[in-house]
Amino acid sequence: MKTCIKTWTILTCLMASPVFAHANAALEHVLGKLAEKAPADQVARLREAIASSPSLEAQLNALATSGELTQFAVGNEVTLPPKVGPFSAWIHGTTWAFHADFIGHHGKTRLYDVVRPGDILPDNLVFALGHLAYKAKTAKAMDVGSASAKALSLQQWVVLRMTNDAEATIQAWNDTVDAAEEENGGAHLTVAQQASMLINLQYRGALLKAMQAPEEGKLVVARDGRIEMTAANVAAVTKALSTSTVFDVQ
Protein backbone atom coordinates (compact mmCIF):
# COMPACT_ATOMS: atom_id res chain seq x y z
CA MET A 1 0.00 0.00 0.00
CA LYS A 2 2.84 2.39 0.89
CA THR A 3 4.48 1.63 -2.45
CA CYS A 4 1.25 2.46 -4.31
CA ILE A 5 0.88 5.74 -2.42
CA LYS A 6 4.49 6.64 -3.16
CA THR A 7 4.05 5.84 -6.86
CA TRP A 8 0.91 7.95 -7.15
CA THR A 9 2.62 10.81 -5.32
CA ILE A 10 5.54 10.75 -7.76
CA LEU A 11 3.19 10.65 -10.75
CA THR A 12 1.08 13.50 -9.38
CA CYS A 13 4.15 15.65 -8.84
CA LEU A 14 5.45 14.81 -12.29
CA MET A 15 2.21 15.73 -14.02
CA ALA A 16 1.98 19.00 -12.10
CA SER A 17 5.60 20.03 -12.65
CA PRO A 18 6.45 22.91 -15.02
CA VAL A 19 8.90 20.64 -16.88
CA PHE A 20 6.17 18.11 -17.75
CA ALA A 21 3.69 20.82 -18.65
CA HIS A 22 6.22 22.49 -20.97
CA ALA A 23 7.39 19.28 -22.65
CA ASN A 24 3.86 17.97 -23.12
CA ALA A 25 1.84 21.17 -23.29
CA ALA A 26 -0.46 19.99 -26.08
CA LEU A 27 -1.13 16.60 -24.51
CA GLU A 28 -1.61 18.16 -21.09
CA HIS A 29 -4.26 20.44 -22.59
CA VAL A 30 -6.15 17.41 -23.96
CA LEU A 31 -5.90 15.61 -20.61
CA GLY A 32 -6.99 18.75 -18.79
CA LYS A 33 -10.19 18.92 -20.84
CA LEU A 34 -10.94 15.28 -19.99
CA ALA A 35 -10.42 15.97 -16.28
CA GLU A 36 -13.28 18.48 -16.38
CA LYS A 37 -15.88 15.83 -17.24
CA ALA A 38 -14.54 12.30 -16.65
CA PRO A 39 -14.25 10.41 -13.33
CA ALA A 40 -11.03 11.29 -11.52
CA ASP A 41 -9.91 7.68 -11.21
CA GLN A 42 -10.16 7.13 -14.96
CA VAL A 43 -8.23 10.31 -15.73
CA ALA A 44 -5.54 9.28 -13.23
CA ARG A 45 -5.30 5.81 -14.76
CA LEU A 46 -4.98 7.27 -18.25
CA ARG A 47 -2.24 9.60 -17.07
CA GLU A 48 -0.44 6.74 -15.34
CA ALA A 49 -0.42 4.60 -18.49
CA ILE A 50 0.83 7.43 -20.68
CA ALA A 51 3.57 8.44 -18.24
CA SER A 52 4.75 4.84 -17.87
CA SER A 53 6.02 4.60 -21.46
CA PRO A 54 8.26 7.40 -22.82
CA SER A 55 7.65 6.24 -26.39
CA LEU A 56 3.87 6.31 -25.96
CA GLU A 57 4.00 9.69 -24.26
CA ALA A 58 6.02 11.11 -27.17
CA GLN A 59 3.59 9.66 -29.72
CA LEU A 60 0.54 11.14 -28.02
CA ASN A 61 2.14 14.53 -27.49
CA ALA A 62 3.14 14.66 -31.17
CA LEU A 63 -0.45 13.85 -32.18
CA ALA A 64 -1.83 16.49 -29.81
CA THR A 65 0.67 19.06 -31.08
CA SER A 66 -0.26 18.39 -34.71
CA GLY A 67 -3.99 18.57 -33.94
CA GLU A 68 -4.55 14.89 -34.79
CA LEU A 69 -5.65 14.29 -31.18
CA THR A 70 -7.85 16.99 -29.69
CA GLN A 71 -9.85 15.20 -27.02
CA PHE A 72 -10.53 12.02 -25.08
CA ALA A 73 -14.14 11.05 -24.47
CA VAL A 74 -15.33 8.54 -21.86
CA GLY A 75 -18.95 7.47 -21.48
CA ASN A 76 -21.78 5.27 -22.66
CA GLU A 77 -22.13 4.48 -26.34
CA VAL A 78 -25.11 6.82 -26.78
CA THR A 79 -23.04 9.76 -25.51
CA LEU A 80 -19.90 8.98 -27.51
CA PRO A 81 -19.05 9.73 -31.16
CA PRO A 82 -20.19 7.15 -33.74
CA LYS A 83 -18.03 4.17 -34.59
CA VAL A 84 -17.73 1.56 -37.31
CA GLY A 85 -17.19 -1.91 -35.87
CA PRO A 86 -17.46 -3.75 -32.53
CA PHE A 87 -15.00 -1.54 -30.68
CA SER A 88 -14.86 -0.40 -27.06
CA ALA A 89 -12.14 2.16 -27.85
CA TRP A 90 -12.06 3.96 -31.19
CA ILE A 91 -11.15 7.13 -33.06
CA HIS A 92 -13.69 9.51 -34.54
CA GLY A 93 -12.01 12.41 -36.30
CA THR A 94 -9.58 13.74 -33.70
CA THR A 95 -11.50 12.33 -30.71
CA TRP A 96 -10.46 9.11 -28.96
CA ALA A 97 -13.56 7.50 -27.45
CA PHE A 98 -13.68 4.92 -24.66
CA HIS A 99 -16.62 2.98 -23.27
CA ALA A 100 -17.19 3.85 -19.62
CA ASP A 101 -15.65 0.60 -18.33
CA PHE A 102 -12.79 0.32 -20.84
CA ILE A 103 -10.05 2.18 -18.97
CA GLY A 104 -10.83 0.52 -15.65
CA HIS A 105 -10.69 -2.95 -17.22
CA HIS A 106 -7.36 -2.39 -18.95
CA GLY A 107 -4.69 -2.71 -16.35
CA LYS A 108 -2.06 -5.27 -15.39
CA THR A 109 -3.97 -8.51 -15.10
CA ARG A 110 -2.39 -11.93 -14.61
CA LEU A 111 -4.02 -14.30 -17.11
CA TYR A 112 -1.52 -17.14 -16.72
CA ASP A 113 -1.34 -18.63 -13.23
CA VAL A 114 2.38 -19.48 -13.26
CA VAL A 115 4.35 -16.84 -11.36
CA ARG A 116 8.10 -16.47 -11.87
CA PRO A 117 10.56 -14.29 -9.94
CA GLY A 118 10.98 -10.92 -11.64
CA ASP A 119 7.72 -11.12 -13.59
CA ILE A 120 6.46 -7.82 -14.99
CA LEU A 121 2.85 -7.79 -16.09
CA PRO A 122 1.98 -5.97 -19.33
CA ASP A 123 -0.12 -2.83 -19.10
CA ASN A 124 -3.07 -3.48 -21.40
CA LEU A 125 -4.02 0.21 -21.44
CA VAL A 126 -0.56 1.11 -22.75
CA PHE A 127 -1.07 -1.44 -25.53
CA ALA A 128 -4.51 -0.03 -26.40
CA LEU A 129 -3.25 3.55 -26.46
CA GLY A 130 -0.24 2.61 -28.57
CA HIS A 131 -2.56 0.90 -31.05
CA LEU A 132 -4.80 3.96 -31.24
CA ALA A 133 -1.78 6.25 -31.58
CA TYR A 134 -0.63 4.44 -34.70
CA LYS A 135 -4.14 4.53 -36.15
CA ALA A 136 -4.35 8.26 -35.49
CA LYS A 137 -0.95 8.89 -37.10
CA THR A 138 -1.96 7.02 -40.26
CA ALA A 139 -5.61 8.12 -40.37
CA LYS A 140 -5.21 10.45 -43.36
CA ALA A 141 -3.42 7.81 -45.42
CA MET A 142 -6.12 5.28 -44.51
CA ASP A 143 -9.06 7.59 -45.27
CA VAL A 144 -11.38 5.67 -47.58
CA GLY A 145 -12.27 8.93 -49.29
CA SER A 146 -8.69 9.83 -50.22
CA ALA A 147 -7.55 9.74 -53.85
CA SER A 148 -5.04 6.96 -53.15
CA ALA A 149 -7.72 4.81 -51.49
CA LYS A 150 -10.18 5.32 -54.34
CA ALA A 151 -7.56 4.02 -56.77
CA LEU A 152 -7.45 0.65 -54.99
CA SER A 153 -9.59 -2.38 -55.65
CA LEU A 154 -11.66 -3.77 -52.77
CA GLN A 155 -9.15 -6.57 -52.25
CA GLN A 156 -6.22 -4.15 -52.21
CA TRP A 157 -8.06 -1.96 -49.71
CA VAL A 158 -8.70 -4.91 -47.38
CA VAL A 159 -5.01 -5.87 -47.52
CA LEU A 160 -4.02 -2.27 -46.80
CA ARG A 161 -6.30 -2.13 -43.75
CA MET A 162 -5.02 -5.44 -42.40
CA THR A 163 -1.44 -4.27 -42.87
CA ASN A 164 -2.24 -1.07 -40.99
CA ASP A 165 -3.75 -3.13 -38.15
CA ALA A 166 -0.59 -5.24 -38.01
CA GLU A 167 1.66 -2.18 -37.85
CA ALA A 168 -0.51 -0.72 -35.07
CA THR A 169 -0.22 -4.01 -33.17
CA ILE A 170 3.56 -3.96 -33.44
CA GLN A 171 3.77 -0.36 -32.20
CA ALA A 172 1.38 -1.19 -29.34
CA TRP A 173 3.54 -4.12 -28.25
CA ASN A 174 6.73 -2.04 -28.42
CA ASP A 175 5.14 0.67 -26.28
CA THR A 176 4.14 -2.00 -23.76
CA VAL A 177 7.70 -3.33 -23.67
CA ASP A 178 8.93 0.25 -23.22
CA ALA A 179 6.69 0.68 -20.15
CA ALA A 180 7.87 -2.66 -18.75
CA GLU A 181 11.51 -1.61 -19.13
CA GLU A 182 10.80 1.56 -17.18
CA GLU A 183 9.29 -0.60 -14.43
CA ASN A 184 12.39 -2.80 -14.67
CA GLY A 185 14.64 0.11 -13.73
CA GLY A 186 15.51 0.88 -17.34
CA ALA A 187 17.04 -2.55 -17.93
CA HIS A 188 16.12 -4.70 -20.92
CA LEU A 189 13.72 -7.51 -20.12
CA THR A 190 15.03 -11.05 -19.82
CA VAL A 191 13.64 -13.72 -22.14
CA ALA A 192 11.62 -15.08 -19.20
CA GLN A 193 10.17 -11.63 -18.48
CA GLN A 194 9.26 -11.18 -22.15
CA ALA A 195 7.52 -14.55 -22.24
CA SER A 196 5.57 -13.75 -19.07
CA MET A 197 4.49 -10.40 -20.50
CA LEU A 198 3.28 -11.95 -23.72
CA ILE A 199 1.33 -14.78 -22.12
CA ASN A 200 -0.40 -12.31 -19.77
CA LEU A 201 -1.23 -9.75 -22.47
CA GLN A 202 -4.94 -9.43 -23.16
CA TYR A 203 -4.20 -8.99 -26.89
CA ARG A 204 -1.65 -11.80 -27.18
CA GLY A 205 -3.53 -14.03 -29.65
CA ALA A 206 -2.24 -12.70 -32.97
CA LEU A 207 1.29 -12.17 -31.67
CA LEU A 208 1.48 -15.74 -30.38
CA LYS A 209 0.19 -17.08 -33.70
CA ALA A 210 2.76 -15.05 -35.62
CA MET A 211 5.59 -16.28 -33.39
CA GLN A 212 4.49 -19.89 -33.84
CA ALA A 213 4.17 -19.68 -37.63
CA PRO A 214 6.36 -21.79 -39.93
CA GLU A 215 9.95 -20.58 -40.09
CA GLU A 216 9.64 -18.71 -43.40
CA GLY A 217 6.68 -16.69 -42.16
CA LYS A 218 7.54 -16.41 -38.47
CA LEU A 219 7.50 -13.20 -36.46
CA VAL A 220 11.00 -12.29 -35.28
CA VAL A 221 11.36 -10.64 -31.88
CA ALA A 222 14.53 -8.70 -31.06
CA ARG A 223 16.63 -9.61 -28.04
CA ASP A 224 15.20 -6.70 -26.04
CA GLY A 225 11.65 -7.94 -26.67
CA ARG A 226 10.69 -5.36 -29.27
CA ILE A 227 9.46 -6.14 -32.76
CA GLU A 228 11.09 -4.34 -35.68
CA MET A 229 8.68 -2.83 -38.21
CA THR A 230 10.08 -4.88 -41.09
CA ALA A 231 8.06 -6.07 -44.07
CA ALA A 232 8.47 -9.69 -42.93
CA ASN A 233 7.29 -8.98 -39.39
CA VAL A 234 4.34 -6.92 -40.60
CA ALA A 235 3.37 -9.73 -42.98
CA ALA A 236 3.58 -12.31 -40.18
CA VAL A 237 1.30 -10.28 -37.89
CA THR A 238 -1.08 -9.48 -40.76
CA LYS A 239 -1.53 -13.16 -41.52
CA ALA A 240 -2.08 -13.96 -37.84
CA LEU A 241 -4.66 -11.18 -37.47
CA SER A 242 -6.62 -12.53 -40.43
CA THR A 243 -7.47 -15.67 -38.41
CA SER A 244 -7.73 -14.08 -34.96
CA THR A 245 -10.52 -12.51 -32.95
CA VAL A 246 -11.02 -8.82 -33.75
CA PHE A 247 -9.56 -6.47 -31.10
CA ASP A 248 -11.99 -4.34 -29.11
CA VAL A 249 -9.65 -1.44 -29.98
CA GLN A 250 -10.07 0.15 -33.41
N, C-alpha and C positions, 0 to 999 in steps of 0.2 A: 504494500500500500504506500509506504514511504517513497519507494522508487517511482511509482506512478505519479505521486504528487510532485516529486522533484522534476520528472520529465515534463509534466504539464506546465510547471513554473518556468522551466527553461524555454519551452515553446512559446509561452505567453510573452515572455520578455523579448524573445527574438522577433516575434511578429510586431511588437509594439516599438521596437528600436528604430531610430532614424535611419540606420544603415539598411535594414530590411526594407523599410518604406521607400527609400531612395532607389535601391536596386530593383525593386519589384513594384514600382509605383502603379503601373497599369493594372497588374494582377491584384494588388491590394485594393484598388478602387472597385474592381469587380467583386472581390470578396466582401468588401465593406457594404456594397449594395445588398448582397445576400443576407448579411447579418441583420439588416433592418427588417427582414420579413420571415426568415427561416428559424427553426428552433436552434437555440444556442449550442446544444450538443452536436447537432449535425454540422453546423458551421465549424465548430472546433475540430471535429473529426476530419472534415475536408481539409482544413488548414494543416492538421497533423500529417495527413497523407502526402500533401504537396511538399511540405517542408522536409519530409523524410528522404526524398530523392532529389538530389541536385539537378539531375538531368530532366526530370519531370517538371521541376519548378522553372527551369530555364525555358522549356517548351511552352508552358502555359503563359509565362510572362511575355514571351515573344508573340504569342497569339493575341494576348490582350493588348500589347503595344501596337500591333498591326491592325487592330480592330476586328480580327477574326473571332475573337471571344469577347463578348460584351456583357454577358450576364449568366449566372447560374440560376436555375429555377427548381424548386423542390415542392412537390405537392401531389395531389391526386390527379389522375389522368384527365379529368374534366377541366381542371384548372391549368393544365400544362399545354405547351404548344403541340400542334399535331405531329404525328409520327407516321412512318411507313414501315411496318414490320412489328414483330412481337418483342419489342424492346422495353426494358425497364430504365435504361439510360440512353439518351439519344441527342442528336444535334438538330436544331431547327434554325436555319439562318446562322446567327452568331450567338444563339442561346443554347446552353447545355442543360437539358432537362433530366430530372431524376424523380422516379416514383418516391413517394414519401418514405418507404421503408428500405430503399436501395442502399443509401449510405450506411445506415445502421447495420445492415446485413453483410456488408463488405469490409470485413476486418481480417484479422489473423486467426483463422480457424484451423484446428488440426483435424484433417479428414482421414489420416492414416494413423492407426493406433500404436505404431511402433515409435518409441521415443529414443533418440540417440543423443549422447552428450554433444553440446554445441549446436543443436538444432536451431535454425532460425526460420520461423514461419513466414510465408509470403504474405504481403499485404495485398489483398484482392482489390481494394479501392485504388491503390497505386496502379495496378494492372488496368483496371477499367478506365482510369483517367488517362493513362498513357495511350490506350487504344483510341479513346476519343480525341486526344491531342493530334494523333496522326491523321485521323479522319478530318479534323478541322483544317489541318495544314494542307491537305490535298483536296479539299471540298470543291474548289473552283475547277480543278482539272477533272474531277469526277462528276461535274454537273451534267446531267443528262441533256440539258438544253444547250450546251456549248457546241461550237462548230465542230470541234474534234470528235465529240461524242456522236453527233449526228452522222458523221462520216463512217461510223462503225456499223457492222452488221449486228444483229441481236446476239449471235454467238460470241462475237468479238467483245461486245459490251459486257456479257456475263463473265467472260474470262478476265476482263479488266477489273471488274468489281471484286471478283474472287482474289485476284492478285493484290488489290488494295487492302482487302481484309487480312491477307497473309502478312503484308508489310506492317499493318497496324498491330497485329498479334506479336510480331517480332519486336517492335518498339516497346510494346506494353511489357513483354517479358524482360527486356533489357532495363527498363525503368524499375521493375520490381527487383531485379538483381542489384541495381544501383542502391536502392533503399536498404536491401539486406546487407550490403557491404558497409553502409554507414552504421547500421546497427552492430556490425561485426568490428567496429573500431577502425574502419577504413581498409581492413585487410580483405584480400580476395577470398571468396568462399572455397572451402575444400570440396572435393568431389562428393563427399558424404553430405555436406550441407546443401549442395546444389540438388542432389537427388531428393533430399527431404523436402526442399522447397517445391520442387516440381510435383511430387506426389501429393502434396498438401494444397496445391493451387486449385482453386475452384474451376479455372478455365484450362486445365491440364490436358484435356482429351486430345485435341488436335496436335499439340506439341508432342505428346507421348506417341501418337500414331506416326508422326513424321520421324521421330527418333528411331522407331522400330521398323521403318520401311526397309526394303531391300537395299543393299549397299549402294547401288548406283543412284538411288533416289532418296537417300537417307539425309535427314537433317544433321548438320555438323555444328556442334556446340564448342565454343572456344574454351580454353583451359580455365578462364576466369568465370565461366558460366554464361557469358553473353552469346548472342547469336548474331553473326555478321549478316548484313543485308546484301547477301550475294544472290545472283540469279538462281543458283542451285538451291540455296536455303529457302528462298521465297517460293520456288516451285514445289519443294517438299512440303511446306506448310500449306500451300494452296491445295495440293492434292489431298492432304489430310483433312482440311476444312470441308472439302466437297463431300466427305462421307461422315461428318461429325455433326453433333447437335448444334444448332444455331446459337450463338452467344446471346445473352440478354442485354448486351451492350451493342449499340449500332456499329 
